[in-house]
Amino acid sequence: MRLTAEALDGVFEGLARDAAEGRTALSALAIGDDRGLVRKGVAGSDALPRRGRPSIDADSLFFLASVTKPIFATAFMQLVEDGRVELDAPVARWLPEFDTPEKRAVTVRHLLSHTSGVPDALPEVIRRERPSAARLTRLALQAPLDFEPGSRWQYSSSTFYLLGLIAERVSGMAAGPFLKQRLLDPLGMRDTAFDPRRRRRTIVPVHGVGADNAIKRWFLLRFVVALAHPGGGLWGTLDDLVRFGSSLLAPRRVGQRWMPLAPETIELMGSDHAGGVPGASSTTEDDVRPVRHGLAWGKPTLNAEVPGSPRVIDHGGATGTRLWIDPDARLVFVYFTNQWAGQREPEFNALYGVYRAMGVSLPERAERSTDVRPVGA
């Protein structure tokens, strides 16, 4: 069934209840379909007006963290459609610095599906050293592989520095301008950017990263902006994420090309490219299991018993963000918080509530599950 704003009353009441009962200090939720936004809202004590602090509302800018990945990858796949990048070509074709005997088998498809073996930069190293984007890119280029390409699944944000460098060498534009020109501007995602400081929106601070005073937050924001990480550096709004999700459900012809991508390319990105190779959950590294993963998209319904069709694509972020798209249900689900590595229960409550509002019968296990990923941040 097609959702109406009224049908979602219970979902947004639940959002407010989770906030009132202390399960989240701030959560923002938007539901859309192939035609655009259906309803959005924000709840939590952090959204209440306070002296000396800008008001946080459903139009504020949230740090998307790793939800950046499928957004950047969508722009990157335009280069594949244009015939300028090949998914199964070696990465070394565009990055000769990557041309070592060990790495010649690594393909673009491996980078996008987290099966390359390229290790991720350790969070403690990033926090301690505050490395530049150039240094993180060099580390991704130079680090020995953790395993033979295609033999395992291992989540790695560092691969997106390599994808960004490929895009730069093919297009002649750095990752930020490339993304803006190829995707954000054409879709009207006016508030989504690597640097939120020029937007006339409240920037929502992230708690839990050791930057809970204004000075520390300013330095951290400057560091994140300088990184412009194509795998985790975007800020955005509920409206823009719904706009992006809706565009994937209903791509449109613009001149000689599709925007954002041709339907068959969108379907390709949402297909399983990991093939059930062993991989560890991002939350429990010793929990090794077969993993299904798309090109920069998680495949939650193929990895766990959760509501949704087999065609669901999603991605989460360490700041409590989630973009969930169910093509069969024509559903776009966007959830934001401002808490690093916070609890996910309110997000799952909202997601399950949306499916209930659509008349979907949820299996008992799904009602209890809080594992909609073993993939992503």
N, C-alpha and C positions, 0 to 999 in steps of 0.2 A: 504494500500500500504506500501511497505517497504521503509523507508526513505533513502535518499542518503545525503551526505554532501552538495551537491549543492542545494538540495531542501530546505535546512535550511538557505540559504543565507539571506532571509528576517528576520528570527528570530534573527540571530546574528547582522544584521544591526539594528534591533529594540533595541537590548541590548545596542549597542553603542549609539543609539539615546537617550535612557532613561538616560544613563550616561551623555551625552553631555548636556542634558536639566536639569540636576541637580536632577533627581528623585532618583539617587543612586550614592554614591561615589565609590562603588566597587560591581560588581556582576560577578559571575563565573557560567558558564552554560555548562552542558554536556548532550548530547542526545545519547542513546544507544538502542540496541534491544537485542534479545536473542543470538546474535552472538558476542556482545561486543560493544565497543565504535564506534559511527558514527562520532561525531564531538564535539569539546569542544572549549571554549574560555573564555576570561576575558575582562571586560571593566570597565572604571571608572577612576576618577582622582587619587584614591589611588593606582592604578596599574601603574601609571607613575613613571619613575625613579626619585629619589630624593637623594640629598647628605646625606650620613650618614644613609640611610635606605635600607634594602635589597629589591631587586626587587620582586614584587608580580606578579605571572603569573598563568597560568592554572594548574600548577603542585604544587602550594603552599598548605600548610596545613591549613585548616579551622576548627574552632571549630564547631562540629556537633550538640552540645547541645542535644535536645531530639530525634534527628534522631538516637541517640545511642540506643533507646529503641527497635525498631524492629530488629536491628542487634544483640543485646544481646539476645533478645527473640528467635531468630532463633537458636542460639547455645543452649539455654535452652531447646527448643523443641526437640533437639536430645536426651535429657534425657527422655522425654516422649516417643519418639520412642523406646528407649532402654528398656522401661518398668520400669524405676527406679523412675519416677515421674508420678502421675496420675492427670489429669486436675481437676477431680471432687472430689479429696480427700481433706480433711481439711488441711490447712496450718500447723496446730498444729502437724500433724504427723511428720513433719521434724523440726518444731520450737516449742518445748514444752513451751518456754517462751510466746508463743502466745495463749496458752491453757487456756482461760478464758471463762466463760459461754457466754459472749457477742460475742466472736470471733470464737467459735467452728464451726459456719456455714460458715466461710470464706474459700473458696477453691482457688486453684491455678488458676482456670479459672477466678475467680473474680479479682485476682490480675492483670492478663494479660489484662483484658477487662475494667479496671477502674470502676468496679462495686462492689468493696469490702467494701467501707465505710472507708478505712484507710485514714486519713487526710494527706494532703501534708504539708511539712515544709514550713513555710511562707518565701518568698524571703527576707523580711526585717530582719527576724531573722538570716538568713544565712549571709546577708551582715553585720549585726551588730556584731554577735557573732563568725563568722567563725568556726562553729562547726566541729568536726572531723567526718569522715565516721562512726566510731564506735558510736558516740553520735547520729548521724542521724538515724542509724540503731536501736538504743535503743528507740528513739522517735517513730519510725514506729512500733516497737514491743509493746510499752507500751501505746500509745495514744488511748483514747476511740474512737470507731467508730463514724462516722458522721451520718450513717444511716444503716438500716438493709441490709446485703449483698444481692445484686441482685435487690434491689428495685429502685436504682437510678444509674446514671452515673456521676462520678466526677473525673476529671483528677487528678492523683496523681503520681508524680515521686517517692515518698517515697516507693511505693509498689515494686519498682525495687531493693531497698536495701533488702527487704525480699526475692525476687526472687534470688538475688545474694547470699544471705546467704543459701538458700535452695540448690543452685547449689554447693556451697562450701561444704556443709555437705554431699551431695550425691557423689560428684566427688573427694573430698579431695583437691580441688584447689580453691584459691581465684578467684574472678570474672575476674581479668585481665588475669592471666595465663590460666584459663578455656576458656575464649573467644578466646585467641590466639591459643591454641592448638586445640580446637574443630571447629573453623570457620575461623579465619583470615589467619592462615598459610595455611590450605588446599585450600582456595580460592585464595591465592596469594595476599591478601590485605596487602602488606608489609608496607605501610605507615600509616595504621590505628592503633591508639594506644591511651591509656589513658595518656601516657607521650610522647609528640611530640619532646622533646628536643634532643633526640638522633637520630632523622631523619635528613637526609641531604636535608632538604626542608625549605623554608621560612615559618615561623609561622606567620599567618596573625593576627594582633592585633584586638581585638573586641572593637568597640567604643560604648559609651553610658552606660558604667558600672562604671564610675567614676575612670577609670584607664588609663588616656590618657598621662601619661608620663612613661618613661622606667622603673623607679624604681617601681611604682605602678603596672605596667603590670607584672613585674617579680614576685612580691609577690602574685598577683592574680593567675598567672599561677602556681606557686608552690602550692597554696591552692587547685586549681582545680585538679592538678595532684595527690595530696595526697588523695583527695576524691575518685578518680577512680570510679565515680558514674556509675553503670551499666544502669542507666536510663537517663544519660545526660553528660557523661564525655569524650567521644571519640573525637579525632581529626582525620581528614582524607582528602583525595584528591578526585577530580572529578573522576579520573581513578578508584580508589578503590570502590567508591560508584556505578559506572556503573558496575564494575565487580560483585559486590554483587547483584545488581538488575538483571543483566543478568543471574546469577546463579539460581535465583528464577524462571525465565522464562524457563530455560532449565537445570533442575537438571540432574546430571549424576551419574551413578553407579561407586562407588569406593569400590572394594572388595565386602563385604557383605552388604554395606549400600549405601544410596543415599547421595550425597553432593550437597547442604547443607542439604536438607531434601527430603523425598519422596514426589512425586507430590501431593498425597492425604493429606499429612501434611501441605504442603504449601497452598493448597486449604482450609484446615481447619482453618489455621491462618487468611486467608483472608475472611472468612465467618463472618456474623454478629452474635456476641455473646452477644450483649447488648439488642437486641430485641425491641428497641424503647422505653426503659425506659426513664423517664424524666432526662434531664441533662442541664447544663448551658454551653454556649460557653465560651472558655478560654478568649475571648476578652470582653465579656459582661456578667458578672455573673448573672444578673437578666433576661437574655434572655433564659428562660427555654423552651426546646422543646424536642421532641422525638429524641433519639440518636441511631445511628447504629454504631457499633464498632467491629473490629476484635480482635484477640489476638495480642496486641501491635501494631496493624495497624489501622489507620483511614479508614473510608469508605466514602470518600467525595461525591461520586456520589449518595449515598443513603441519604445524609444529605442536599444536596443543588443542585440546577440546574446548573451543570457545565459540561464541556465536558468530555467524557470518558465513558467506559462501566460500568455496575453494578459491575464488578469484580475488579475495580480499588482499589488498596491499596496505602496508602501514610502516611507520617509523616512529620511534620514540626518541626523546632527548633527555640528557641527564638532569635538566632543570625541570623535569616533570611534564614535558611537552609530548603531545601525541597527535599525529595525523593518520587517520584511518579511513580508507576508501573501500567501499564495497560496491563494485560495478553492478552486480546482480540486483542489489537493493537500491541502487541509485543513491547511495548514502555517502556523505562527507561528514566526518566526525573530527572536530578539532578541540583539543583540551590543553590548557596551559596552567602551570603553577609558577611560583617563584622560589621553589625550594630545591636545592641541589640534592639529588639522591633521596628525595622524600618518599613517603609511602604512596603506593599506587591505588589503594583501595577506593578512594573517591572517584578516580578516573574510571575504574572498572565498574563501579556502581552506575555511573552515568552511561557508559557504553552499553551495559546490559539493559538499562532502563530504556534506551533508545530502541533497541531491538524489541523489547516488550511493547513499546508504543506502536511498533510496526506490526504487531501481532505474531512475532516469531516466538515459538515455544523453545525455551532454553533447556538443555539437558542439565540434570542435577549437578554433574561435575562442573559444568561451566558456571553455575551459580556460585560455586565456592572458589573457583580458580582465580588466582591473581597472577597467572603466568601467561600473558598473551604474546610473549616474545620468546624464544630463546635467543633472539637476535636484536641487535641495536642497543643504543644506550638507554 
